[in-house]
Amino acid sequence: MATGRDSAVKKKFWLNDMEAVFMIMVVLIIIGTINVFSASFITAEMNFDNPYFFLVRHLISVAVGMAAFLLAVNFDYHKLRTFVPFLMFFTLAALMLVLLTGTSVNGAKRWISLGFMQFQPSEIAKIVCIIITASFLGAKIDKGRQISLFNRTFGITLLMAALVELEPDMGTAVLIGGIPVLLHFIAGMKTRLIGYAAVALMVLFAVLVTFQSYRLDRIKSWYDPWSQAQGFGYQTVQSLSAIGSGGIWGMGLGKGVSKYSYLPEAHTDFAFAVFSQENGLLAVLFVFFLYAVLAVYCGKIAKRADEGFGKLLACGIMLLIVGQAAANLYMVIGLLPVVGVPLPFISYGGTSLILNMASIGVLINIGRYAKVFSGKRKSDDIVNRAAIITSRRRLLHRLK
């Protein structure tokens, strides 16, 4: 006969937060792999005479990403602090190199060709800016010191963001500069300073938008994309049309028509529009649910981390993955201008996928160490309580 405790355990979908995060990642990768093939086989056949061209590359990225994930899971995340100088200089060098010798696609230099694949330094900058910020702020938290944005580490992240902006890639630059600001807020920076930073960022955003005329045109088309349906509003109009035509149940896997040269970047930035058209509203809500649950479990792991570095690193990874997901989804449904941010685990993109999988590995590693320290603390509490009880008994015995 099963006890109440046994039945409670059986009702759980997973044993702990780390298993939950891993399973959500796996489900999203499966959805992404199917969607990458469905969204890309027409383009692959037209451009490369091979409908499996993008699928094969995506599967290679999944394999490399799994290796990076396993390495991150088994690597003590505390030791990442010792690699901060190397990560910082490597990332800055790669961002400078891509501006000098990078491969140009659609007028932007964002990739370094490695022969068998293309490497995107800005994707590395996303996670590196989180690691160096968490390392700096974690030490401040542990020592109880005041948090301020005026520090060398934040200056380095702004330099990374500036180099990415020169590619140009404003969406990624906003992530690289914005997530560290949010981490400063989480770490306990005064609200007044956050307000000043927000105003400064808004002014900078306005300057960057007006500096490039095409960005201002995108902002204008964002308000009324149908007024520029054949111009800057084309992607948004086609995306909304694809989503709306999917209905509740979708057109069926592989049967979506938007990928037939109607929707640009159908397998990358706008992959979710194809997914919505083919799988319908219920599948869309399921993906929303997965990202929301992922955010919850990331928060739980961050809360249980044993020190400041782990807490902020977990929060940064949550902001990176869930923040990118929110930005992409809002872009696809027209609530944000076209910003060029991929949907984690679902959009095609090797460097992004590999680093997102590695980031989840780091997150699980934080959870594993938090569990060990939590068990150690409980064990220490039991020992301390036993010692107190024993000392009290001895004292009572002496008084008698």
C-alpha positions in Angstrom: 0.0 0.0 0.0 1.5 3.3 -1.1 1.9 6.0 1.6 1.0 9.7 1.1 4.6 10.5 0.7 5.0 7.9 -2.1 2.0 9.2 -4.0 3.2 12.8 -3.7 6.5 11.7 -5.3 4.8 9.8 -8.1 2.7 12.9 -9.0 5.9 14.9 -9.8 7.0 15.3 -13.4 10.6 15.5 -12.3 12.7 14.8 -9.2 14.3 18.3 -8.8 14.7 21.7 -10.4 17.8 20.6 -12.4 15.9 17.7 -14.1 13.0 20.1 -14.9 15.4 22.6 -16.6 17.1 19.8 -18.6 13.8 18.3 -19.7 12.4 21.7 -20.8 15.6 22.3 -22.8 15.3 18.9 -24.5 11.7 19.4 -25.4 12.5 22.9 -26.9 15.4 21.5 -28.9 13.2 18.7 -30.3 10.5 21.3 -31.3 13.3 23.5 -32.8 14.8 20.7 -34.8 11.5 19.7 -36.4 10.7 23.4 -37.0 14.1 24.2 -38.5 13.7 21.4 -41.1 10.1 22.3 -41.9 10.9 26.1 -42.2 14.1 25.6 -44.2 13.8 22.7 -46.6 12.3 24.9 -49.4 15.1 27.5 -49.1 17.7 24.7 -48.8 16.5 23.0 -52.0 16.4 26.3 -53.9 19.8 27.6 -52.8 21.9 24.4 -52.2 20.0 21.6 -54.1 19.7 19.8 -50.8 16.6 20.0 -48.6 18.5 18.7 -45.6 21.3 21.3 -45.8 20.2 23.4 -42.8 18.9 20.4 -40.9 22.3 18.6 -41.0 24.1 21.7 -39.8 21.6 22.1 -37.1 22.0 18.5 -35.9 25.8 19.1 -35.8 25.3 22.1 -33.7 23.0 20.1 -31.4 25.8 17.4 -31.0 28.4 20.1 -30.3 26.0 21.8 -27.9 25.4 18.6 -26.0 29.1 18.2 -25.5 29.3 21.7 -24.3 26.3 21.1 -22.0 27.9 18.0 -20.5 31.2 19.8 -19.9 29.4 22.7 -18.2 27.3 20.4 -16.0 30.5 18.6 -14.7 32.7 21.7 -14.4 32.6 23.5 -11.0 31.1 26.9 -11.9 33.0 28.5 -9.0 36.2 28.1 -11.1 34.7 30.3 -13.9 36.0 33.2 -11.8 39.6 32.3 -12.5 38.8 32.4 -16.3 37.3 35.9 -16.2 40.4 37.7 -17.5 40.8 35.2 -20.4 37.1 35.3 -21.3 37.1 39.1 -21.3 40.2 39.5 -23.5 39.2 36.6 -25.9 35.8 38.1 -26.4 37.1 41.6 -27.0 39.7 40.3 -29.5 37.0 38.2 -31.3 34.6 41.2 -31.6 37.4 43.3 -33.0 38.5 40.6 -35.4 35.0 40.2 -36.8 34.9 43.9 -37.6 38.2 43.6 -39.5 38.0 40.2 -41.3 34.4 39.0 -40.6 32.1 37.6 -43.2 29.6 40.2 -44.4 25.9 39.1 -44.8 23.2 41.6 -45.8 25.5 44.4 -45.0 26.5 43.3 -41.5 29.8 41.8 -40.3 28.8 39.3 -37.6 30.5 36.0 -38.4 34.0 34.6 -38.6 34.3 31.7 -41.0 36.0 28.6 -39.7 35.6 26.5 -42.9 33.2 23.9 -41.6 31.0 26.4 -39.7 30.6 30.1 -39.0 31.4 31.5 -35.6 29.5 34.5 -34.1 31.5 36.3 -31.4 28.5 38.4 -30.3 26.8 35.3 -29.1 29.8 34.6 -26.8 29.7 38.2 -25.6 26.2 37.6 -24.3 27.2 34.9 -21.8 30.7 36.4 -21.1 29.2 39.8 -20.0 27.0 37.8 -17.6 29.9 35.8 -16.1 32.1 38.9 -15.5 29.3 40.9 -14.1 28.2 38.1 -11.8 31.8 37.6 -10.6 32.2 41.2 -9.8 28.8 41.8 -8.1 28.9 38.4 -6.4 32.0 39.4 -4.4 30.3 42.7 -3.5 27.2 40.9 -2.2 29.2 38.4 -0.2 31.1 41.2 1.5 28.1 43.4 2.0 29.4 46.3 -0.1 27.5 49.0 -1.9 26.6 48.4 -5.6 27.2 51.0 -8.2 27.2 51.1 -12.0 30.4 53.1 -12.0 32.9 50.3 -12.1 35.4 48.9 -14.6 33.5 45.7 -15.2 30.4 47.5 -16.4 32.7 49.6 -18.6 34.0 46.5 -20.3 30.5 45.2 -21.0 29.6 48.6 -22.5 32.7 48.3 -24.7 31.5 44.8 -25.9 28.1 46.3 -26.6 29.7 49.1 -28.6 31.7 46.7 -30.7 28.6 44.6 -31.5 26.7 47.8 -32.4 29.4 48.6 -35.0 28.7 45.3 -36.8 25.8 46.6 -36.7 23.6 44.5 -34.4 21.6 46.7 -32.1 19.4 44.0 -30.7 22.3 41.9 -29.4 24.1 45.1 -28.2 21.1 46.0 -26.1 21.2 42.5 -24.5 24.9 42.7 -23.8 24.6 46.2 -22.2 21.1 45.7 -20.7 21.4 42.4 -18.8 24.4 43.7 -16.6 22.2 46.7 -15.7 19.4 44.3 -14.5 22.0 42.3 -12.6 23.1 45.4 -10.8 19.5 46.0 -9.9 19.0 42.4 -8.6 22.3 42.8 -6.6 20.8 45.7 -4.7 21.8 48.9 -6.5 19.8 51.9 -5.3 16.6 52.6 -7.3 17.7 56.2 -7.8 20.8 55.0 -9.7 18.7 52.5 -11.7 16.5 55.5 -12.8 19.5 57.4 -13.9 20.8 54.4 -15.9 17.4 53.9 -17.5 17.3 57.5 -18.6 20.8 57.3 -20.0 20.0 54.1 -21.9 16.8 55.6 -23.4 18.8 58.7 -24.6 21.5 56.4 -26.1 18.8 54.3 -27.7 17.2 57.4 -29.3 20.7 58.5 -30.6 21.4 55.0 -32.1 18.0 54.8 -33.8 18.3 58.3 -35.4 22.0 57.6 -36.3 20.9 54.9 -38.7 18.0 55.9 -41.0 16.8 52.3 -41.6 16.3 51.9 -37.8 14.0 55.0 -37.8 12.1 53.5 -40.7 11.7 50.3 -38.8 10.3 52.2 -35.8 7.8 54.0 -38.1 6.7 50.8 -39.7 6.3 49.2 -36.3 3.3 51.5 -35.5 1.6 50.7 -38.8 3.3 47.9 -40.7 0.5 47.7 -43.3 1.4 51.2 -44.5 4.8 49.8 -45.6 3.7 46.3 -46.4 6.1 46.1 -49.3 8.9 47.9 -47.5 10.1 48.0 -43.9 6.9 46.5 -42.6 7.0 43.5 -45.0 8.4 41.0 -42.4 6.0 42.0 -39.7 3.0 41.8 -42.1 4.0 38.4 -43.4 4.7 37.2 -39.9 1.3 38.2 -38.6 -0.4 36.7 -41.7 1.4 33.4 -41.1 0.4 33.4 -37.4 -3.2 34.3 -38.1 -3.6 31.7 -40.8 -2.6 29.0 -38.4 -5.8 29.2 -36.4 -6.2 26.9 -33.3 -4.9 23.7 -34.8 -2.5 24.9 -37.5 -2.2 24.0 -41.2 -0.2 20.8 -40.4 3.5 20.1 -40.1 5.3 21.0 -43.3 2.2 22.5 -44.9 2.8 26.1 -44.0 3.0 28.4 -47.1 4.8 31.3 -45.6 8.2 29.6 -46.0 7.7 29.6 -49.8 9.7 32.8 -50.2 7.0 34.9 -48.6 8.6 35.3 -45.1 12.3 36.3 -45.0 14.4 34.6 -42.3 11.8 31.9 -41.9 14.1 29.4 -40.2 16.1 32.0 -38.1 14.6 35.1 -36.6 11.0 34.4 -37.7 11.0 30.6 -37.1 8.2 31.0 -34.6 5.9 32.4 -37.2 6.3 29.2 -39.3 5.8 27.2 -36.2 2.6 29.1 -35.4 1.2 28.6 -38.9 1.8 24.9 -39.0 1.0 24.0 -35.4 -1.6 26.4 -34.3 -2.5 28.4 -31.2 -2.5 25.5 -28.8 1.1 24.6 -29.7 2.1 28.3 -29.4 0.6 28.4 -25.9 2.6 25.3 -25.0 5.9 26.9 -26.0 4.9 30.0 -24.0 4.3 27.7 -21.1 7.7 26.0 -21.4 9.6 29.3 -21.4 7.5 30.5 -18.4 8.2 27.3 -16.4 11.9 27.5 -17.4 12.0 31.1 -15.9 10.4 29.8 -12.6 12.9 26.9 -12.2 15.8 29.2 -13.0 14.6 31.5 -10.3 14.4 28.6 -7.8 18.0 27.5 -8.6 19.2 31.1 -8.2 17.5 31.4 -4.9 19.2 28.3 -3.5 22.7 29.1 -4.7 25.2 29.2 -1.9 26.9 32.5 -2.7 26.5 35.7 -4.6 28.3 34.6 -7.8 26.0 31.6 -8.3 22.8 33.6 -7.6 23.6 36.3 -10.1 25.0 33.9 -12.7 21.8 31.9 -12.5 19.7 35.1 -12.8 21.8 36.3 -15.7 21.3 33.0 -17.6 17.5 33.2 -16.9 17.4 36.8 -18.3 19.5 35.8 -21.3 17.4 32.9 -22.4 13.9 34.0 -21.3 14.6 37.6 -22.2 15.6 36.6 -25.8 12.6 34.4 -26.0 10.3 37.3 -25.0 12.0 39.8 -27.4 11.7 37.3 -30.3 8.1 36.4 -29.6 7.1 40.1 -29.2 8.9 40.9 -32.5 7.2 38.1 -34.3 3.7 39.1 -33.2 4.5 42.8 -33.9 4.7 44.1 -30.3 8.4 45.1 -30.9 10.2 46.3 -34.0 12.3 43.9 -36.0 15.4 43.5 -33.7 17.1 40.4 -35.0 17.1 38.4 -31.8 16.8 34.6 -32.3 14.3 32.4 -30.3 16.5 30.2 -28.0 16.6 26.5 -29.0 14.1 27.0 -31.8 15.6 29.4 -34.3 18.4 28.2 -36.6 21.8 29.3 -35.5 24.8 27.2 -34.5 26.7 29.5 -32.2 23.5 30.6 -30.4 22.3 27.1 -29.8 25.7 25.8 -28.6 26.1 28.6 -26.1 22.5 28.4 -24.9 23.0 24.7 -24.2 26.2 25.4 -22.4 24.5 28.1 -20.3 21.8 25.6 -19.3 24.6 23.3 -18.3 26.1 26.0 -16.1 22.7 26.6 -14.5 22.3 22.9 -13.7 25.8 22.9 -12.2 24.8 25.8 -10.0 21.8 23.8 -8.9 23.9 20.7 -8.1 26.2 22.6 -5.9 23.3 24.4 -4.2 21.8 21.0 -3.4 25.1 19.8 -2.0 25.5 22.9 0.2 21.9 22.7 1.2 22.4 19.1 2.3 25.6 20.1 4.2 23.8 22.9 5.9 21.0 20.6 7.0 23.5 18.1 8.3 25.3 20.9 10.2 22.0 22.0 11.7 21.3 18.5 12.9 24.7 18.2 14.4 24.5 21.6 16.1 21.0 20.8 17.5 22.2 17.5 18.8 25.2 19.2 20.5 22.9 21.8 22.1 20.5 19.1 23.4 23.5 17.1 24.8 24.9 20.1 26.5 21.5 21.0 28.0 21.2 17.5 29.4 24.6 17.6 30.9 23.8 20.9 32.6 20.5 19.6 34.0 22.3 16.5 35.3 24.8 18.7 37.1 22.1 20.9 38.6 20.4 17.8 40.0 
